[in-house]
C-alpha cells in the first residue's frame, strides 16, 4: 500500500497557494488569469499559451487521448518549448509510441486531481512511469517537456510545470505531492479556484490545474504580453520561496 504524502512537508508552498487563491493575492490572480486568456486592452496582443489546451480540440479527445499526435507536439511551442521538437516527435510518435499508448490508457481522463487518490501519482504508477519515459524523449532529462505533454494529454489530472514555477515554489521535492496534498487538504481550495475560473469568464473549458498553473506562472514570470518567455521575472518572490517558510508576498 502506498503511503499518503505528508502535507506538512509542503506547508510553505500551501500557504503561498492559499494566498493566491483564497487570500490577499486573489484579486491579482484574477486579473492575471483574465489577462492571460484575453486580449490586452491597450495592445490587443495575446499570450501564446492561451491556446495550449485548445489546439486541434485538445489532446484528451476520445480519438487521440491515448497517443501523442503532431498537434500535441506543436502545442509545446505555445508554451515556449521549441528545442529539438523533431526528435520529440520521432521518440513519442514512433520509437516509444506503443509504450506511451499502454501507459496513457491506464490514466483516467474525465476526473480532476482532487477527485483521485494518491496511488494515481505514486512512484511506480502509470503516470510516474510515463513521466520518466517522456523525460527521455528527444533528450536525456526533458522534465519540462514531459510535464507539458502530460498536461496536454490529461489536463485535469496532470499539471504543467516548468523552471519558473519550480523556483517560485522553492523547488518542492515533488510537485505532484505538493499540489495533490493542497487540493485534498481543504475543500475550500477547489471552490476558490473554480470561483476564479468562473469570474475570469470564457475559460470554462480550461482545467482547474491549468488555471492554477497560469496564476503561478504569471506571478513568477511577470505579466508580459505576446510571449510565454518571461519578461521581468518577479525575482523577489522566487528568492523568498527558496525558503518556503519565509513569507515575502
Secondary structure, 3 states (H helix, E strand, C coil): CCCCCCHHHHHHHHHHHHHHHCCCCHHHHHHHHHHHHCCCCCCCCCCHHHHCCCHHHCCCCCCCCCCCCHHHHHHHHHHCCCCCHHHHHHHHHHHCHHHHHHHHCCCCCCCCHHHCCHHHCCCCCHHHHHHHHHHCCCCCCCHHHHHHHHHHHCCCCCCCCCHHHHHHCCCCCCHHHHHHHHHHHCHHHHHHHHHHHHHHCCCCCCCHHHHHHHHHHHHHHCCCCCCCCCCCCCHHHHHHCCCCCCCCC
